[in-house]
Amino acid sequence: MNDIEQERLRKVRRWLSYADEDLLFAQHGLKLTTSVPYRLIAYHAQQCVEKCLKAYLVHKVIDFPYTHDISRLLELCAEHAAWTSLSRWLEKRLVMSCGSIKAGRLWKS
């Protein structure tokens, strides 16, 4: 493995390490029994996904803009991965579910 490949692998590992930290925080928040910070849990879950996608893009040597837009990152991944079509389907369901939660249709207080 040459120096460029080693540096790319280091960057991939760094993105995945950051993603692991976000996931750990979100998982910890879900274990709380009172004053559960759902907004922060969702934020860190989103950050985990974003960082995993960025790690994939670095691995595939695909430039990406400074963005937090998961849809945009998935578009960039789509050229190189068949799994993105499944991700698109899941993303649409998640958006619909979040809308239902906000409208009070999934959970009743």
C-alpha positions as CSV (number, residue, x, y, z in Angstrom):
1,M,0.0,0.0,0.0
2,N,1.5,3.3,-1.0
3,D,1.5,6.6,1.0
4,I,-1.6,8.0,-0.7
5,E,-3.6,4.8,0.0
6,Q,-2.5,4.8,3.6
7,E,-3.5,8.4,4.0
8,R,-6.9,7.6,2.5
9,L,-7.4,4.7,4.8
10,R,-6.4,6.9,7.8
11,K,-9.1,9.4,6.8
12,V,-11.7,6.6,6.4
13,R,-10.9,5.3,9.9
14,R,-11.1,8.8,11.3
15,W,-14.6,9.4,9.8
16,L,-15.7,6.0,11.1
17,S,-14.3,6.8,14.6
18,Y,-16.3,10.0,14.7
19,A,-19.4,8.1,13.6
20,D,-18.8,5.5,16.4
21,E,-18.7,8.4,18.9
22,D,-22.0,9.8,17.7
23,L,-23.6,6.4,17.7
24,L,-22.3,5.7,21.3
25,F,-23.8,9.0,22.4
26,A,-27.2,8.2,20.8
27,Q,-27.3,4.8,22.3
28,H,-26.5,6.1,25.7
29,G,-29.3,8.7,25.5
30,L,-31.7,5.9,24.7
31,K,-30.9,4.1,27.9
32,L,-32.0,7.1,30.0
33,T,-35.3,6.6,31.9
34,T,-36.1,10.2,32.6
35,S,-35.5,13.5,30.8
36,V,-34.6,11.6,27.6
37,P,-33.0,14.1,25.1
38,Y,-34.7,12.8,22.0
39,R,-33.6,15.8,19.9
40,L,-30.0,15.2,20.8
41,I,-30.3,11.4,20.2
42,A,-31.8,12.1,16.7
43,Y,-29.0,14.7,16.0
44,H,-26.2,12.2,16.9
45,A,-27.9,9.4,14.9
46,Q,-28.0,11.6,11.9
47,Q,-24.4,12.6,12.4
48,C,-23.4,9.0,12.6
49,V,-25.1,8.2,9.2
50,E,-23.5,11.3,7.7
51,K,-20.0,10.4,8.8
52,C,-20.4,6.8,7.6
53,L,-21.4,8.0,4.2
54,K,-18.5,10.4,4.1
55,A,-16.1,7.5,5.1
56,Y,-17.5,5.6,2.1
57,L,-17.0,8.5,-0.2
58,V,-13.4,8.9,1.0
59,H,-12.8,5.2,0.5
60,K,-14.1,5.4,-3.1
61,V,-12.1,8.6,-3.8
62,I,-15.2,10.7,-4.4
63,D,-15.1,14.4,-3.7
64,F,-18.0,15.7,-1.6
65,P,-19.0,19.2,-0.6
66,Y,-19.2,20.5,2.9
67,T,-22.7,19.4,3.7
68,H,-24.9,17.8,6.3
69,D,-27.5,16.8,3.7
70,I,-27.7,13.0,3.8
71,S,-29.8,13.0,0.6
72,R,-27.0,14.7,-1.3
73,L,-24.4,12.3,0.1
74,L,-26.5,9.4,-0.9
75,E,-26.7,10.8,-4.4
76,L,-22.9,10.9,-4.6
77,C,-22.7,7.3,-3.3
78,A,-25.4,6.1,-5.7
79,E,-22.9,6.0,-8.6
80,H,-20.8,3.4,-6.8
81,A,-23.1,1.4,-4.6
82,A,-26.3,-0.7,-5.2
83,W,-27.2,-0.4,-1.5
84,T,-28.2,3.3,-2.0
85,S,-31.5,2.4,-3.6
86,L,-32.5,0.6,-0.4
87,S,-31.2,3.6,1.6
88,R,-33.4,5.9,-0.5
89,W,-36.5,3.7,0.3
90,L,-35.6,3.7,4.0
91,E,-35.0,7.5,4.0
92,K,-38.5,8.1,2.6
93,R,-40.1,5.9,5.2
94,L,-38.1,7.7,8.0
95,V,-39.3,11.1,6.7
96,M,-42.9,9.9,6.7
97,S,-42.5,8.4,10.2
98,C,-41.0,11.6,11.6
99,G,-43.9,13.6,10.1
100,S,-46.3,11.1,11.8
101,I,-44.5,11.5,15.1
102,K,-44.7,15.3,14.9
103,A,-48.4,15.1,14.1
104,G,-48.9,12.8,17.1
105,R,-50.1,9.8,15.0
106,L,-47.4,7.3,16.1
107,W,-47.1,7.9,19.8
108,K,-49.7,9.1,22.2
109,S,-48.7,11.0,25.3
